């Protein structure tokens, strides 16, 4: 009896521990969900504030023909007289009752419009979260809604629609309701028809309904669209004639069709220099091919149970083939994030990352200002839409990789760590090579953010010069004020001055990028470690730029320094050519010219296999510090600051992921990931399971 009671007490204790663990996990999940909803609320309030803080005449710009002196919607003449209204006559018919608002309600009309648009965005996020293809984990289901709404609020299409006062969120919501929520065919068709009445190219969804077997809904969509268009024609025949005949379903309204805002095939071809019958013929041929390929893919995904992805693919087809696809009409591209691409877990983040970066950041942040890349940069949204419609290899739900992709190869836990500062639990050492596209995007976006913050960290000239006098005084006290002597000595030796000018202007980027490229190709585990270290060092340098603006020696009046790179300058209005407006000349402390070069030297010393290579690597920081002093671009203490942030970057990387050298050296060059075993159906289960698991369970 005592033995039985003892066993029961052990079982009860075990159940208690498990219950406590489940309660803790549930509490963490609830806290994270609450924080996500808080972020959504902050984003929503911020969007409302950004719109409403603009004075009347600078908000709801696409409704400018309807805006009076007090920011009140009104109708004067044709909808299209002002050239800004790009909606259909039916959209004008729907908006017309707003002009009859009373005088007392006129001041609140802009607030009501903006808040109403935000409510549509919230509804769209809730519907999109509900439409995610099953099976969905409980945690993902809890987080899906706030994450979806937050991404919508951050996206360029929603921000653009709120700023311009567009109705472009409503058609997307109507289509999602029709395809993913409403099961009654006639009601679904009416919703699609109303969406097409706002944006005619969305009639392509009637074709999707027809091809997926919902023919009654497809016919209902066509009838609804015809009735809505006829009603608008009867109410506003002049506007309807202008829209449907003179502008061929709205083409040519708003901005020029070849402007960067038009992210359709038609706009891209015009930007490439094609025009006339040749451009029209090519546009029709390519559009037909996109429709055929994209609709076949959309039908396949709909039959596979991925309705949200099918809607996104069809919407991307509509974006590509529309004569004009303005930024506020590109929400379909964001919905394509629902698709899963790649058999390996390490590749799963590539597609959603590309989509999110493209729909939240301008093209100038994604690609550098190189003329050869302009066709890609100027059409990046269109290219992603075409990729979603025709190219991206989305994984079907029947694939064994849908829920069980090839796992990522992680390093074993490192024993040598600072015990009082444990490694972060989510920072695990990945051994496989990162995806090149995602890595290039990451480097580009981080660098552009660095450049933007560096540029924003401006200060007045007096403060920067005061800090310059402080640095100069400290160097005099330390007897290291050698800048003036080095600068004037180098100026007198022509070949040496030219060498340092060239070295300062050229090697700052070439050497770090070369090292990263070689390590990416040859030593991926080391690549991740050193890439993190230079990233942390750069972020820490931003703090210095912001807190301590510093005039370099060449911008200090009265000290007699010679700017060997840019020439003699007017300190009040310096001129550095095209870089004058895009660089902060007072971001001198710390010196990343020296910091990055020191990082290069340390990495080469750590990883180079030959002694002569290590010695050659040390020459780069030596030449760099000589160049920044000789050209009067930095003080000696700036170099000390650069060395400090690099040391802190290496230290942070060590704290997060442990020492660079792994416990098992053989794992530094991992073999290619092993494909999972073939899938066999398990008895009594509706989902496929790996054959190994089936064998282990005795099925």
HELIX and SHEET records of a PDB file:
HELIX    1   1 UNK A    2  UNK A   52  1                                  51    
HELIX    2   2 UNK A   61  UNK A   66  5                                   6    
HELIX    3   3 UNK A   89  UNK A   95  1                                   7    
HELIX    4   4 UNK A   96  UNK A  100  5                                   5    
HELIX    5   5 UNK A  103  UNK A  106  1                                   4    
HELIX    6   6 UNK A  109  UNK A  130  1                                  22    
HELIX    7   7 UNK A  138  UNK A  154  1                                  17    
HELIX    8   8 UNK A  156  UNK A  164  1                                   9    
HELIX    9   9 UNK A  168  UNK A  176  1                                   9    
HELIX   10  10 UNK A  177  UNK A  181  3                                   5    
HELIX   11  11 UNK A  185  UNK A  198  1                                  14    
HELIX   12  12 UNK A  200  UNK A  203  5                                   4    
HELIX   13  13 UNK A  204  UNK A  211  1                                   8    
HELIX   14  14 UNK A  215  UNK A  235  1                                  21    
HELIX   15  15 UNK A  237  UNK A  241  1                                   5    
HELIX   16  16 UNK A  242  UNK A  246  3                                   5    
HELIX   17  17 UNK A  265  UNK A  271  1                                   7    
HELIX   18  18 UNK A  276  UNK A  303  1                                  28    
HELIX   19  19 UNK A  307  UNK A  321  1                                  15    
HELIX   20  20 UNK A  327  UNK A  329  5                                   3    
HELIX   21  21 UNK A  331  UNK A  335  1                                   5    
HELIX   22  22 UNK A  336  UNK A  338  5                                   3    
HELIX   23  23 UNK A  345  UNK A  347  5                                   3    
HELIX   24  24 UNK A  348  UNK A  360  1                                  13    
HELIX   25  25 UNK A  363  UNK A  366  1                                   4    
HELIX   26  26 UNK A  371  UNK A  373  5                                   3    
HELIX   27  27 UNK A  374  UNK A  377  1                                   4    
HELIX   28  28 UNK A  380  UNK A  386  1                                   7    
HELIX   29  29 UNK A  387  UNK A  391  3                                   5    
HELIX   30  30 UNK A  436  UNK A  456  1                                  21    
HELIX   31  31 UNK A  461  UNK A  478  1                                  18    
HELIX   32  32 UNK A  483  UNK A  491  1                                   9    
HELIX   33  33 UNK A  494  UNK A  522  1                                  29    
HELIX   34  34 UNK A  524  UNK A  547  1                                  24    
HELIX   35  35 UNK A  553  UNK A  555  5                                   3    
HELIX   36  36 UNK A  577  UNK A  579  5                                   3    
HELIX   37  37 UNK A  592  UNK A  607  1                                  16    
HELIX   38  38 UNK A  611  UNK A  630  1                                  20    
HELIX   39  39 UNK A  636  UNK A  657  1                                  22    
HELIX   40  40 UNK A  665  UNK A  669  5                                   5    
HELIX   41  41 UNK A  691  UNK A  696  1                                   6    
SHEET    1   A 2 UNK A 679  UNK A 680  0                                        
SHEET    2   A 2 UNK A 689  UNK A 690 -1                                        
END                                                                             
